[in-house]
Amino acid sequence: MNRLALALPLLAVVAACSDPEPAPEPTPTATVAAPRTLVAADLDLASLGAKIVGPQGPQVETDLSAANRMVGQMTSFVACPKDAQECVPGSMPEGTLYTYVHRVTLAEADAAPEQPTEGPEVVETPPTLFRTTAPAHGFSGAVGYSKADAENALGDPEAITISIDSGQLIWRVTEGEGWKPGTTLTFWWQSTLPPAGPAESYLLEVDGNQSVASGPFPAEDKPVEGSKAR
């Protein structure tokens, strides 16, 4: 038999064995958005128009309690732009921005024993913050607080930083002398969506205590079933 005829099948076997295995397909991984700092703007009440009047009237009031005691009170409202004489979401033009405003007043503090300022007994000061506990649906990117309130309550108009984490807005006290009992801080943000009604979608954390707060909050913007895209 011809040696060449014997060699050809052998070469084919060797070539088949030397073929590389196919590379495994890459596994997709979810991208998690990192928290980012937002630019805080001052509250300008002159830029606001009429308020939305809901089942509880033009304002929603809620008591804030934690550890079986009252820690404060929150008053919230939602307003249309300043030229609006009435703020009726179903009648407002497309593109209307709704401003959500939350005024949080701390309760007067009970007398507390003086805490050590140095030594092993000193513990880290717990954070003081106000936040949404759900993504701020329709958030326009405009957000801030009253600088005058911060000056009065914290001793520094620039004492608050704002960030967004997984769509949730967080106002955090990072400077100043601490939130004085009996004083008020006012937080605001804008959404392209009107409120769906009061919801327990806010949280106050102060002196290590957390208190869930109810206030106007927009529902997630979902297309109406059966509607046609325009």
C-alpha positions, 0 to 999 in steps of 0.5 A: 500500500502506498505510504502516502495513502496511509499518512493522509488519514493519520494527519486528519486524525491529528488535526482533529485532535489539535482543534482548540475547544470553543471559548465559553460565552461571556456571562453578562453581569449587572452594572450597579450604579454608584452613589453620586453627589448632586448639586444642592440649590437653595429653596426659592419659594417665589418660584413656586405657584399653586399647591396641589390640593389632595384628600388632606388639603394642600399640605400633609402633616405627619408626626415623627416618632422613634424609640417610643417618643416624638422626635419631630414633625414633617409638613409636606406639599407639592407645588406647580411652577409660579405662573400656575393659579391652580395646580391640578395635575390632569389639567397641567401642560405636558412637561410641567415640573412638580416641586416636592417640599418637606419641612422637618421640625425637630422636637424640643430635646429632653435634658441629657447627661453631658457626653465625654469628648475624649477617651475610650468612652467616646463613640462615633456620632450617628449620622443625621439625614433625611432621605427617600426610601424608594426611587424618586420617580420622575426625578428631574435632577433639581434638588436642594434645601433652604440655606436660611434654615440650614444657617439657623438650625445647623449654624452653616448654610452649606452644612448639607450634602445631597446624593442619589443612590439607586434612585433614592435621594439622601440629604446628609448633614456633614458640617455645622454644629448639629441640628438644634432641637426645635428648629426646622430644615426644609428639603425639596426636589422636583419630579416630572410626575405628580404625587399619587398620594401620601406614602411612607417613602421618607425617613429621618435619622437623627441621634441614632433613631430612625423615623419613617415619614409619610408624605406626597410621593409620585407613583412609578411612571408606567405606560397604560396597558393597551395604549399606543405609542405616540 
